[in-house]
Amino acid sequence: MGFVIAVYFKRSKVKNSHYLKVKGPVIVAVNHPNAFMDPIALTTLVYPPRLRYLARGDAFKKGIVTALLESLGIIPIFRIQDGGKEGLKKNDETYERVKTLLKNNKKIIIFAEGLCIQERRLRPLKKGVPRMIFGAMESKQLDDLIVVPVGINYTDPSQFRSTIFCNVGKPLKMIDYMASYKETPAKTMNQFLADLAPRMKELIVHINHKHNEEVIAHIEEVYRDKYYKQHHYSIANLEHDFLFSTKVVDVINKAEETNPEAVKELHHKTSHYCKELKKHHLKDWLLNPSKQKLINYSIGTLRLLFIIITLPIYIRGLIGSYIPYKLTHIITTKKVRVIEFKASFNMGIGAFLFLFYYSLQFFLVKTFAPNPWWAVLALFTSALSSLFCLYISPFRKKTWGIFKILKLKSSQPDLIKMLSHQRKDIIESFEKLM
């Protein structure tokens, strides 16, 4: 999974992972925007230690499915909509298993929101979280139990080659709540949630109003380069990306309360600008003034020459990976209707198909080649050339973009001038809100 995660995501990072590597028992309270991808990615990125997690009980079918899921460290939790009242009764067994695991210093992920929705915000935390935690503290005397808040942030959670930033916060020591809990249990559990929620919220990009998600995404694209240069940020640093996004969101969140008409007008400007870009098959960076020194026929020709020289490697990579890649896309598009599950199935199906396809290549070459080492060489070159395809594809797209904008500059200069003016106006309008 370490290899799969490294390929699936363009970049990944965990901040403050040491909070999860303590010897004692840990409850990991996580937001939940991306179905099975959340626990799989987090578990893989922080390993060791091994993290276990709770998942909806209706997925646990009798037989091999249950055995497989439990072998992966997944514990069933039943909601009323999954198994009715009978399902809820099974949670008593789940709680006992959780208590025993914690007593043995294990680490368990709990999705504190209780449901999976692909939104850039923290939803209200469920009251079942403190009930489970305090129940474990009370029955097993887990004086060293801590709750570690974690925020998982994706650039685009449903897409292949997005980024993931796991932001780990300072732990809450549960022993600090026990004296109060013995006197007023309900009040203390509410206080715990009141303490946990803001800690989780500060670890993610939290947009107060859903209708502002689009304008924020547009501003992030248009304003990123200027902001990064002003603050000496690195495009490769996901923590810098998180700080930039939280700044944009903070500006829009505050403006929504004090000047909603200005936000609405900005949304209108960014929507029109992005529609024009899409209409003419352009990307925003092609209109960025700071990038213009890279946009000329000399640079474009050198990039094109590199593409031509490396074309044999690219073709070899396509032979080695296009079929499973395309099949994964087709299956996921046709079968997965819920966007929250798209990335999970995309990664799972892709990993299986690539493993099968690479194995098939190996045994086919091994069957017909005079020397079995040819099969090893074929597998090795297939993997390397496929990775080359993965990394050069953005380079190729940017090269075609350079020639596209150069052509438009000569054939439709007024269009480029208009788009450049719109871009400048958007940045100025946003900066007035700061």
C-alpha positions in Angstrom: 0.0 0.0 0.0 3.0 2.3 0.5 3.8 2.0 -3.2 0.2 2.3 -4.2 -0.4 5.5 -2.1 2.9 7.0 -3.4 1.7 6.5 -7.0 -2.0 7.4 -6.5 -1.2 10.8 -4.9 0.9 13.4 -6.5 2.2 14.4 -3.1 1.5 13.4 0.4 2.5 14.6 3.9 1.8 14.0 7.5 2.5 16.8 10.0 3.2 15.9 13.7 3.0 12.2 13.2 4.9 11.7 16.5 1.6 12.4 18.3 0.4 9.0 16.9 3.6 7.1 17.7 3.3 7.0 21.5 3.3 3.7 23.4 0.0 3.9 25.1 -3.6 3.7 23.8 -4.8 6.3 21.3 -8.2 7.3 19.9 -7.6 9.1 16.6 -10.5 11.5 15.9 -10.6 12.2 12.1 -12.8 14.1 9.7 -14.3 11.9 6.9 -14.5 13.3 3.4 -13.4 10.4 1.3 -14.8 7.0 2.4 -12.2 4.1 2.6 -9.5 6.3 1.2 -9.3 8.3 4.5 -8.3 5.4 6.8 -6.2 3.5 4.2 -4.1 6.6 3.3 -3.7 7.7 7.0 -2.9 4.2 8.2 -0.3 3.8 5.4 1.3 7.2 5.8 1.9 6.9 9.6 2.8 3.2 9.7 4.3 2.1 12.0 2.3 2.1 14.3 -0.7 0.2 12.9 -4.0 2.0 13.1 -7.3 0.1 13.3 -10.6 1.8 12.5 -14.4 1.5 12.8 -16.4 1.0 9.6 -20.2 0.6 8.9 -21.4 -2.8 9.9 -23.5 -3.6 6.9 -20.3 -4.1 4.9 -19.5 -7.2 7.0 -21.1 -10.1 5.1 -20.8 -13.6 6.5 -17.8 -15.6 5.4 -14.6 -14.5 3.7 -15.6 -10.8 3.5 -15.8 -10.4 7.3 -12.5 -12.4 7.8 -10.8 -10.2 5.2 -12.0 -6.9 6.7 -11.1 -7.9 10.2 -7.7 -9.1 9.2 -7.1 -5.5 7.9 -7.9 -4.2 11.4 -11.5 -3.0 10.6 -14.1 -3.2 13.4 -17.8 -3.1 12.5 -19.9 -0.3 14.0 -23.7 -0.4 13.4 -25.9 2.6 12.8 -29.7 2.5 13.0 -29.9 2.9 9.2 -27.5 -0.1 8.6 -28.9 -2.8 10.8 -31.9 -1.4 12.6 -32.3 -2.0 16.4 -30.8 -5.5 16.0 -27.7 -3.9 14.6 -27.4 -1.5 17.4 -27.4 -4.3 19.9 -24.3 -5.7 18.2 -22.5 -2.5 19.1 -22.1 -3.7 22.6 -19.7 -6.3 21.3 -17.9 -3.6 19.3 -17.5 -1.4 22.3 -16.0 -4.3 24.3 -13.6 -5.0 21.4 -12.5 -1.4 21.4 -12.0 -1.4 25.1 -9.8 -4.5 24.9 -7.8 -3.1 22.1 -7.2 0.1 24.0 -6.2 -1.8 27.1 -3.6 -3.5 24.9 -2.2 -0.1 23.9 -3.7 -0.2 20.4 -4.6 2.8 18.3 -8.1 3.2 16.8 -9.4 5.7 14.3 -12.9 7.1 14.9 -14.6 9.2 12.3 -16.1 11.7 14.7 -18.6 13.2 12.3 -20.3 9.8 12.0 -20.8 10.1 8.2 -18.8 10.6 5.0 -19.6 13.7 2.9 -17.2 15.3 0.5 -17.2 18.9 1.7 -14.5 21.2 2.9 -15.8 21.7 6.4 -16.1 19.9 9.7 -19.6 18.7 10.4 -21.1 18.4 13.9 -19.4 15.6 16.0 -21.5 12.6 17.1 -22.3 12.1 20.8 -21.5 8.4 20.4 -17.8 9.4 20.3 -17.5 10.5 24.0 -19.8 7.7 25.1 -17.4 5.1 23.6 -14.3 6.9 25.0 -15.6 7.5 28.5 -17.0 4.0 28.6 -13.6 2.6 27.9 -12.0 4.9 30.5 -14.5 3.8 33.1 -14.3 0.1 32.6 -10.7 -0.5 31.8 -9.0 2.3 33.8 -7.1 3.7 30.9 -5.4 6.6 32.7 -2.9 7.1 29.8 -5.6 7.2 27.0 -5.3 10.2 24.7 -7.5 11.5 21.9 -5.5 12.8 18.9 -7.4 15.1 16.5 -6.4 14.7 12.8 -7.5 16.7 9.8 -7.3 15.1 6.3 -7.1 17.6 3.5 -7.2 16.8 -0.2 -6.8 19.1 -3.2 -9.4 17.1 -5.0 -10.5 14.0 -3.0 -12.2 12.2 -5.9 -9.4 12.5 -8.4 -6.3 10.4 -9.2 -3.0 12.3 -8.7 -4.4 14.8 -6.2 -2.6 15.6 -2.9 -3.2 14.6 0.7 -2.1 16.5 3.8 -2.7 14.8 7.1 -2.6 17.5 9.8 -2.2 15.9 13.3 -3.0 18.1 16.3 -2.1 18.1 20.0 -3.7 15.3 22.0 -6.4 15.6 24.6 -5.6 13.7 27.8 -8.7 11.9 28.9 -7.6 11.6 32.5 -8.1 15.4 32.8 -11.9 14.8 32.3 -12.5 11.9 34.6 -13.0 13.8 37.9 -15.7 15.9 36.3 -17.2 12.9 34.5 -17.8 11.1 37.7 -19.9 14.0 39.0 -21.7 15.2 35.9 -21.3 12.6 33.0 -23.6 14.3 30.5 -22.1 17.7 31.0 -18.5 16.4 30.8 -19.2 14.5 27.5 -20.6 17.7 26.0 -17.6 19.7 27.2 -15.3 17.1 25.6 -17.0 17.5 22.3 -16.9 21.3 22.7 -13.1 21.0 23.2 -12.5 18.5 20.4 -14.5 20.2 17.6 -12.4 23.4 17.4 -9.2 21.4 17.6 -10.3 19.3 14.6 -11.6 22.4 12.7 -8.3 24.2 12.8 -6.6 21.2 11.2 -8.7 21.3 8.0 -9.8 23.9 5.4 -13.2 24.8 6.9 -15.6 26.7 4.6 -18.6 28.1 6.6 -21.0 28.1 3.7 -21.2 25.5 1.0 -22.2 28.0 -1.7 -18.7 29.6 -1.4 -16.8 26.4 -2.3 -16.6 27.3 -6.0 -15.4 30.9 -5.6 -12.8 29.7 -3.1 -11.5 27.0 -5.5 -11.3 29.7 -8.3 -9.4 32.1 -6.1 -7.0 29.4 -5.0 -6.1 28.8 -8.6 -5.8 32.4 -9.6 -4.1 33.9 -6.5 -1.8 31.0 -5.5 1.3 32.0 -7.4 1.3 35.7 -6.2 0.6 34.7 -2.6 3.4 32.1 -2.6 5.9 34.6 -3.9 4.9 37.2 -1.4 5.3 34.7 1.5 8.3 32.7 0.1 6.2 29.5 0.0 7.2 26.4 -1.9 4.7 24.7 -4.3 6.0 21.4 -3.2 5.3 22.0 0.5 1.8 20.8 1.3 1.8 22.6 4.6 2.3 25.9 2.7 -0.6 24.9 0.5 -2.8 24.3 3.6 -1.8 27.7 5.0 -2.6 29.4 1.8 -6.0 27.7 1.5 -6.9 28.6 5.1 -6.0 32.2 4.4 -8.3 32.4 1.4 -11.1 30.6 3.2 -10.7 32.9 6.3 -11.0 36.0 4.0 -14.1 34.7 2.3 -15.7 33.4 5.5 -15.3 36.8 7.1 -16.4 38.7 4.0 -19.5 36.6 3.8 -20.6 37.9 7.2 -19.6 41.6 6.6 -20.0 42.1 2.9 -21.9 39.3 1.2 -22.6 41.3 -1.9 -18.8 41.7 -2.6 -18.4 37.9 -2.3 -21.3 37.3 -4.7 -19.8 39.8 -7.2 -16.4 38.1 -6.9 -18.1 34.7 -7.5 -19.7 36.1 -10.6 -16.3 37.3 -11.9 -14.4 34.1 -11.2 -17.2 32.0 -12.7 -17.2 34.0 -15.9 -13.4 33.9 -16.1 -13.1 30.2 -15.6 -15.9 29.5 -18.1 -14.0 31.5 -20.7 -10.8 29.5 -19.9 -12.6 26.3 -20.3 -14.3 27.4 -23.6 -10.9 28.1 -25.1 -9.1 25.1 -23.6 -6.8 27.3 -21.5 -5.3 27.1 -18.0 -5.0 30.1 -15.7 -1.1 29.8 -15.4 -0.9 30.6 -19.1 -2.2 34.1 -18.4 -0.1 34.6 -15.2 2.3 37.6 -15.9 5.1 36.0 -13.9 5.0 33.0 -16.2 5.2 34.9 -19.5 9.0 34.6 -19.8 8.5 30.8 -20.0 5.8 31.1 -22.8 7.6 31.6 -26.1 8.4 29.6 -29.2 12.0 28.9 -28.1 10.9 27.3 -24.8 8.0 25.5 -26.5 10.3 24.1 -29.1 12.8 22.8 -26.5 9.9 21.1 -24.6 8.6 19.6 -27.8 12.0 18.3 -28.7 12.2 16.6 -25.3 8.8 15.0 -25.9 9.9 13.7 -29.3 13.2 12.3 -27.9 11.4 10.5 -25.1 8.5 9.3 -27.2 9.8 5.6 -27.3 9.8 5.5 -23.5 6.3 7.1 -23.4 4.9 4.5 -25.9 6.5 1.7 -23.9 4.9 3.1 -20.8 1.5 3.2 -22.5 1.9 -0.4 -23.5 2.7 -1.3 -19.9 -0.1 0.6 -18.2 -2.8 2.0 -20.5 -5.1 -1.0 -20.5 -5.5 -1.3 -16.6 -5.6 2.5 -16.3 -8.4 2.8 -18.8 -10.3 -0.2 -17.4 -10.1 1.2 -14.0 -11.5 4.5 -15.2 -14.4 2.8 -17.1 -15.4 0.5 -14.2 -15.2 3.3 -11.6 -17.2 5.7 -13.8 -20.0 3.2 -14.6 -20.3 1.4 -11.2 -19.5 4.1 -8.6 -22.3 6.6 -8.4 -21.5 8.1 -5.0 -18.6 10.6 -5.3 -17.3 9.9 -1.8 -16.5 6.3 -2.9 -14.9 7.1 -6.3 -11.3 7.5 -5.1 -11.5 4.4 -2.9 -12.7 2.1 -5.7 -10.5 3.8 -8.2 -7.4 3.0 -6.1 -8.6 -0.5 -5.1 -9.6 -1.6 -8.6 -6.5 0.0 -10.1 -4.2 -1.7 -7.7 -5.7 -5.1 -8.5 -5.8 -4.6 -12.3 -2.2 -3.4 -12.4 -1.0 -6.3 -10.3 -2.8 -8.7 -12.6 -1.6 -7.0 -15.8 2.0 -6.8 -14.7 1.9 -10.5 -13.6 0.4 -11.4 -17.1 3.3 -9.5 -18.8 5.8 -11.3 -16.7 4.6 -14.8 -17.4 4.0 -14.2 -21.1 7.6 -13.1 -21.6 8.8 -15.9 -19.3 6.9 -18.4 -21.5 8.4 -17.3 -24.8 11.8 -15.9 -23.9 14.8 -18.1 -24.0 16.1 -16.7 -20.7 13.8 -16.1 -17.6 15.7 -13.0 -16.8 14.1 -11.4 -19.9 10.8 -11.5 -18.0 12.3 -9.7 -15.0 13.8 -7.1 -17.4 10.4 -6.7 -19.2 8.6 -6.2 -15.8 11.3 -3.7 -14.7 11.2 -1.6 -17.9 7.4 -1.7 -17.9 7.2 -0.3 -14.4 9.8 2.4 -15.0 8.3 3.5 -18.3 4.8 3.6 -16.8 6.1 5.9 -14.0 7.7 8.0 -16.7 4.3 8.3 -18.4 2.8 9.4 -15.1 5.2 12.2 -14.5 5.6 13.4 -18.1 1.9 13.7 -18.8 1.5 17.1 -17.0 4.7 18.3 -18.9 3.1 17.3 -22.2 -0.2 19.0 -21.4 1.6 22.2 -20.4 3.6 22.1 -23.6 0.4 21.9 -25.7 -0.9 24.8 -23.6 2.1 27.0 -24.4 1.5 26.5 -28.2 -2.2 27.1 -27.7 -1.7 30.4 -26.0 0.9 31.5 -28.5 -1.4 30.8 -31.3 -4.2 32.8 -29.6 -1.9 35.7 -28.9 -1.4 36.1 -32.6 -4.8 35.2 -33.9 -7.0 36.6 -31.1 -5.0 39.2 -29.2 -8.2 41.0 -27.9 -9.3 37.7 -26.3 -6.0 37.3 -24.4 -6.1 41.0 -23.4 -9.7 40.6 -22.1 -8.8 37.4 -20.1 -5.7 39.0 -18.6 -7.8 42.0 -17.6 -10.4 39.8 -15.9 -7.7 37.9 -14.1 -6.1 41.1 -12.8 -9.6 42.4 -11.7 -10.3 39.2 -9.8 -7.0 39.5 -7.8 -7.6 43.1 -7.0 -11.2 42.4 -5.9 -10.0 39.6 -3.6 -7.2 41.7 -2.1 -9.8 44.4 -1.2 -11.5 41.8 1.0 -8.3 40.9 2.8 
